[in-house]
Amino acid sequence: MTANIKLLGDTTKVEKGYIVKGKSARVGHEYYIICPKCGENIVFKPEKEGGMVVRCTKCAQKVAVKTKLPVVKQDVKTDTVDESEKAKEHKGTVRISDSGFKNGELHWKARMLGCPLIPKSYRLRTDRINTIGRQDSSCPSDVSLQDDYVSRQSVTIEVVRQEVGFQFKMKVVNASNPVFLNGSRQSIGETVYLQDNDTIRMGRSVLTFKLSK
């Protein structure tokens, strides 16, 4: 249902209901958000600037969304490499770390009931494939997220040693809800190579990949 549709952002409870905080939807573009009440995906397409209220078709929960006009791009001639080609290079080119044999780490904030978000980190293992998924004692992951919108053992990261550094190969192996890398939705079975400060969004959780010091 949400294939090729962008997740706008997380919902936040306010005095009069729920809003999508800090994000605006562009007119004419299709988005979806996760219903804060039942977890259903709410798909919508803004038609005018200013704002709108979307309603969950499953539980009728309403969420307020800010809207704005799309950016009009102008063609500018330049001798430099086209930015769209640079974006494609991220997924299509095998990158090797240019910072020596620094390993990778994942950083995120854990959600604890009744407590502030707690910063956590995990150093990727080089002797086996690392897994990320929902916390579940029957099917544990190396990085266990207390997030009901994340699948069990959803994502794997393999650390591959090369002559001049490491490659960090990420693959989505199981996902009921979309997994995004730097805002780009990843298909199940697709392999991408992580770079320093890449952001992985799965469910309501956001993880940052960093080269360890």
C-alpha positions in Angstrom: 0.0 0.0 0.0 2.8 2.5 0.9 5.3 1.3 -1.8 7.2 4.4 -3.2 5.3 6.7 -0.8 7.3 8.8 1.6 6.8 8.6 5.4 6.2 12.3 6.5 7.3 11.9 10.1 6.3 10.9 13.7 3.1 12.1 15.3 3.1 14.0 18.6 0.2 14.4 21.0 -0.9 18.0 21.8 -3.8 19.5 23.8 -6.3 19.2 21.0 -5.2 15.9 19.5 -2.2 14.8 17.3 0.1 16.6 14.9 3.1 15.8 12.7 5.7 17.9 14.4 8.4 19.7 12.5 7.5 18.3 9.1 5.4 19.8 6.2 3.8 17.9 3.3 4.3 19.4 -0.1 1.1 20.0 -2.2 0.6 17.4 -4.9 2.9 14.8 -3.3 1.7 11.6 -1.7 2.7 10.7 1.9 1.8 8.4 4.7 2.0 8.6 8.5 1.5 5.9 11.1 -1.8 6.3 13.1 -0.8 7.0 16.8 -3.9 5.1 18.0 -4.0 1.8 16.0 -0.7 1.8 14.0 -2.5 1.7 10.6 -0.8 3.6 7.7 -2.7 6.7 6.8 -2.0 7.7 3.1 -2.8 11.3 2.0 -2.1 13.8 -0.8 -2.3 17.6 0.1 -4.2 19.7 -2.4 -3.6 23.2 -1.0 -1.1 25.2 1.1 -1.6 25.9 4.8 -2.6 22.6 6.5 -5.1 19.7 6.6 -6.5 17.1 8.9 -6.1 13.4 7.9 -8.3 10.6 9.3 -7.4 7.0 9.9 -9.8 4.7 7.9 -9.5 2.0 10.6 -10.1 3.9 13.9 -11.1 7.4 12.7 -8.3 9.1 14.6 -7.5 12.5 13.3 -4.0 14.0 12.8 -3.2 17.6 11.8 -0.6 18.1 9.0 1.1 21.2 7.8 1.2 21.7 4.0 3.3 23.9 1.7 3.8 24.5 -2.0 6.4 22.4 -3.8 9.8 23.8 -4.6 10.2 24.8 -8.3 13.6 23.6 -9.5 15.4 25.7 -12.1 17.9 24.3 -14.6 21.4 25.6 -13.9 24.2 24.7 -16.3 27.4 23.7 -14.6 30.6 21.8 -15.3 30.4 19.9 -12.0 28.9 16.5 -11.5 25.1 16.5 -11.5 23.7 16.1 -7.9 21.2 13.4 -9.0 24.2 11.3 -10.3 25.9 11.8 -6.9 22.7 10.5 -5.2 22.6 7.4 -7.4 26.3 6.7 -6.7 25.5 6.1 -3.0 23.5 3.0 -3.8 25.1 1.8 -6.9 28.8 2.1 -6.0 30.6 -0.1 -3.6 32.3 2.2 -1.1 35.3 1.4 1.1 36.1 3.4 4.2 38.9 5.8 3.5 39.6 6.2 7.3 41.6 3.0 7.8 40.2 0.0 9.6 37.7 1.8 11.7 34.7 -0.3 12.6 31.1 0.9 12.6 28.7 1.7 15.4 24.9 2.2 15.6 23.5 4.9 17.9 19.9 5.3 18.8 17.6 6.4 21.7 15.7 3.6 23.5 12.0 4.1 24.4 11.3 3.2 28.0 7.8 3.3 29.4 7.4 6.4 31.7 11.1 7.4 31.2 13.0 9.9 28.9 14.6 8.5 25.8 17.9 6.7 26.7 20.9 7.0 24.4 22.3 3.6 23.4 25.0 2.3 21.0 26.1 -1.0 19.5 29.6 -1.7 18.0 29.2 -3.9 14.9 30.8 -7.3 15.1 33.2 -8.3 12.3 33.0 -12.1 12.9 29.3 -12.6 12.0 26.3 -10.8 10.5 24.7 -8.2 12.8 20.9 -8.0 13.2 18.4 -5.2 14.0 14.8 -5.9 15.0 12.0 -5.7 17.5 12.8 -6.9 21.0 11.7 -10.5 21.3 13.2 -13.2 23.5 12.1 -15.9 21.2 13.8 -14.3 18.2 16.5 -11.9 19.5 18.4 -9.4 17.5 21.8 -7.8 18.3 20.1 -4.4 18.3 16.7 -5.0 20.0 14.3 -2.1 19.7 11.3 -1.6 21.9 9.2 -0.6 19.0 6.0 -2.5 18.0 6.2 -1.1 14.5 9.5 -2.9 13.8 9.7 -6.5 12.6 11.8 -9.2 14.3 15.3 -9.5 12.8 14.3 -6.9 10.2 17.7 -5.6 9.0 21.1 -7.2 8.8 24.5 -5.4 8.6 27.6 -7.4 7.4 31.1 -6.0 8.0 33.4 -7.0 5.2 37.1 -6.5 5.5 38.9 -5.2 2.4 42.5 -4.3 1.7 42.2 -0.6 2.7 39.2 -0.6 5.1 35.8 -2.1 5.8 32.5 -2.3 3.8 29.3 -2.1 5.8 26.6 -4.0 3.8 23.0 -3.4 5.0 20.1 -5.5 3.8 16.3 -5.5 4.7 15.3 -9.1 5.2 11.9 -8.7 6.9 9.7 -5.7 7.2 6.0 -5.2 7.7 6.5 -1.4 7.8 8.9 0.5 5.5 12.6 0.8 6.3 14.3 4.0 5.1 18.0 4.9 4.6 18.5 8.7 4.6 14.8 9.1 3.7 15.0 6.6 0.8 12.8 3.5 1.2 14.7 0.2 1.0 13.2 -2.9 -0.7 13.3 -6.3 0.9 16.4 -8.1 -0.3 18.2 -4.9 -1.5 21.8 -4.3 -0.3 23.2 -0.9 0.3 26.6 0.2 1.6 26.5 2.4 4.7 28.5 5.7 5.0 29.5 7.7 8.1 26.4 9.5 9.6 23.9 7.6 7.5 20.4 7.5 9.2 18.2 4.3 9.3 14.5 4.8 10.1 12.4 1.7 11.0 9.0 2.0 12.7 9.3 4.8 15.1 13.0 4.3 15.7 15.9 6.2 14.2 19.4 4.8 14.2 22.6 6.6 13.1 25.6 4.7 11.7 29.0 6.1 12.6 32.6 5.1 12.1 34.0 4.3 15.5 36.9 6.4 16.7 
